Amino acid sequence: MNKPITVACVLRSGGDFKPEHVERLHRDVTRHTDCRFVALSDVAVKCEHIPLATQWPGWLAKLELFRPGLFDGPVVYLDLDTVVVGDLSFLARKADGFSMLSDFYHPKIPASGVMSWRGDYSHVFERFSESLVPQYRNLQPNRGDCGWIVQQAGDIDRIPDDGRVVSYKVHVARNEGPRSRGNGKIPDAARVVCFHGKPRPWEAWP
């Protein structure tokens, strides 16, 4: 029997992201996709909420997605600086395994802004500890949460580069740097727009 899709996000308070950004993502996801939407957070949010269990800072809180027993069936994870404009069900894995986004600027490198998995990956959480925080809290030397996930998850598939998951800076915006090739409009095929840094979605689309 097919399990329902879970779409998850993570909010560690104290940075750029606030409860209203969880609520915005929840609204957009559930408008387009029949799913369970869950936020892991250390503050109250207006949707299903699982309290964070550690004090791991910043993006390392994302490792709590792999706490044992949280989810059953396919899981799709989205960063909070993501805009959803279509059905996400294409991201849900039908078989056990792990998928990650490819970095929009360096496609050979996986990125954790969009992830999808099915099966038990609790070891990703269980093998991490407070003593490892200094090595992974920044991008260097170990690429933060993404580096740890890649190291622990085993074989990783890539989410297809077929136009359904796009970058705001690369595929939408005009003049957002030398890699920009957008015309100011979301491509017709896009279902997910990733911001990955500045500007934030609410700055570009108030």
C-alpha positions in Angstrom: 0.0 0.0 0.0 1.3 3.4 -0.9 2.2 5.6 2.1 1.2 9.3 2.1 3.9 11.9 1.3 5.4 13.9 4.2 6.8 17.3 3.3 9.0 18.6 6.1 10.9 21.8 6.9 13.1 22.9 9.8 13.1 26.2 11.7 15.9 26.9 14.2 15.1 30.3 15.6 17.5 33.2 16.0 18.4 33.7 12.3 16.7 35.1 9.2 13.8 32.6 9.3 10.7 33.1 11.4 7.4 31.2 12.0 5.7 33.2 9.3 8.1 31.7 6.8 7.1 28.2 7.9 3.5 29.2 7.5 4.1 30.6 4.0 5.8 27.4 2.9 3.0 25.3 4.5 0.4 27.3 2.6 2.1 27.0 -0.8 2.9 23.2 -0.4 -0.6 22.2 0.7 -2.2 24.4 -2.0 -0.6 22.2 -4.6 0.1 18.8 -3.0 -1.9 16.3 -1.0 0.5 15.5 1.8 1.3 15.7 5.5 3.2 18.9 6.2 5.5 18.9 9.3 7.8 21.5 10.7 10.6 20.6 13.1 11.0 23.8 15.2 12.1 25.2 18.5 9.3 27.8 18.5 5.5 27.5 17.9 4.2 27.4 14.3 0.7 27.3 12.9 1.0 23.8 11.4 1.9 20.3 12.6 5.0 20.8 14.7 7.7 18.5 16.1 9.9 20.2 18.7 13.6 20.1 18.1 15.5 17.9 20.5 19.0 19.2 20.3 20.7 22.6 20.5 22.6 22.0 17.2 22.9 25.5 15.6 21.7 26.7 12.2 21.6 24.2 9.4 22.8 21.4 11.7 19.2 21.3 13.1 18.3 19.7 9.8 20.0 16.5 10.9 17.1 16.1 13.3 15.0 15.1 10.3 16.5 11.7 10.7 15.6 11.1 14.3 14.2 7.6 14.6 10.5 7.1 14.3 9.5 10.6 13.0 8.3 9.6 9.6 6.9 6.6 7.7 6.8 6.5 3.9 8.3 8.9 1.5 9.7 12.2 2.8 10.4 15.4 0.9 12.4 18.1 2.6 12.5 21.8 1.6 14.5 24.7 2.9 12.5 27.6 4.1 13.8 29.9 1.3 11.8 27.8 -1.2 8.8 28.8 -3.2 6.4 26.1 -4.3 4.4 26.8 -7.4 3.2 23.3 -8.3 2.6 19.7 -7.3 5.5 18.2 -5.4 4.5 14.6 -5.6 7.1 14.0 -8.4 9.8 14.4 -5.7 8.6 11.5 -3.5 10.6 8.3 -3.9 8.6 5.2 -4.8 11.4 2.9 -3.6 13.9 3.1 -0.7 16.8 5.4 -1.3 18.0 9.0 -1.0 17.9 11.9 -3.4 19.4 15.4 -3.2 19.4 18.5 -5.3 22.5 19.3 -7.4 24.2 22.6 -6.5 23.0 25.1 -9.1 26.4 26.6 -9.6 28.5 23.5 -9.2 26.3 20.6 -10.4 28.8 17.9 -9.4 28.2 18.8 -5.8 25.0 17.7 -4.0 23.0 20.2 -2.1 20.6 19.8 0.8 18.1 22.5 0.0 15.7 19.9 -1.5 16.0 16.3 -0.4 13.9 13.2 -0.7 14.2 9.8 0.9 12.4 6.6 1.7 13.6 4.1 4.3 15.6 4.2 7.5 18.3 6.9 7.6 18.3 7.3 11.4 22.0 6.7 11.5 22.5 10.2 9.9 21.2 11.6 13.2 22.5 9.0 15.6 26.2 9.2 14.5 26.3 13.0 14.9 27.1 14.6 18.3 27.8 17.9 19.9 31.5 17.3 19.6 31.2 17.4 15.8 29.4 20.8 15.7 32.6 22.9 15.3 33.6 20.9 12.2 30.2 21.2 10.5 28.5 24.4 11.7 30.1 26.4 8.8 30.5 25.7 5.1 34.2 25.1 5.5 35.9 22.7 6.0 33.2 20.0 5.7 30.3 21.6 3.8 28.0 21.8 6.9 24.9 19.7 7.2 25.2 18.7 3.5 28.7 17.3 3.9 27.6 15.2 6.9 24.5 13.9 5.1 26.4 12.9 2.0 29.1 11.2 4.1 26.5 9.2 6.0 23.6 8.5 3.6 25.5 6.1 1.2 24.5 6.1 -2.4 22.7 9.3 -3.3 20.6 9.9 -6.4 20.2 13.4 -7.8 16.9 15.1 -8.3 16.5 15.3 -12.1 17.6 18.6 -13.8 14.4 18.6 -15.9 13.2 22.2 -15.2 10.8 21.3 -12.4 13.2 22.4 -9.6 14.9 25.7 -10.5 17.0 28.5 -9.0 15.6 32.0 -8.6 19.1 33.5 -9.2 19.9 31.3 -12.3 16.5 30.6 -13.9 14.2 33.4 -12.9 15.9 36.7 -12.0 17.4 39.2 -14.3 20.9 40.5 -13.5 21.5 38.5 -10.3 25.1 37.9 -11.3 27.0 36.4 -14.1 25.1 33.1 -14.0 21.6 34.7 -14.3 19.7 33.8 -17.4 16.2 34.4 -16.4 13.7 36.9 -17.8 12.0 37.8 -14.6 9.3 35.1 -14.9 9.1 31.6 -13.4 9.6 29.0 -16.2 6.4 27.2 -17.2 7.7 23.8 -16.2 8.9 24.9 -12.7 7.2 23.6 -9.6 9.9 24.5 -7.0 12.0 27.7 -6.9 15.0 27.6 -4.7 16.5 30.9 -3.5 19.7 29.5 -1.8 20.9 32.7 -0.2 20.0 36.4 -0.9 17.6 37.7 -1.8 15.1 35.8 0.4 11.7 34.9 -1.2 9.8 37.5 0.8 12.3 40.1 -0.4 11.8 39.2 -4.1 8.1 38.4 -3.8 6.7 40.4 -0.9 
